[in-house]
């Protein structure tokens, strides 16, 4: 249960980090497959209410964790260059 909550929070956090513009945006969501039906339903609601499209990719929790760590390490490496 804690892992699902963590990934849910990360999903929302990643959505909030997307650049905000004047028009409709494509929001990328990386999620574990266990919530797929609910997330597809949410995507329809989000499109209707905000005009934003959710581009959803599903993966296993360990694979998501690896991707997040790799992205974090890339960001740290880029920051150290500056």
PyMOL commands that set and color helices and strands:
alter all, ss='L'
color gray80, all
select helices_A, chain A and resi 2-16+33-50+61-81
alter helices_A, ss='H'
color red, helices_A
select strands_A, chain A and resi 26-32+53-59
alter strands_A, ss='S'
color yellow, strands_A
deselect
rebuild
show_as cartoon
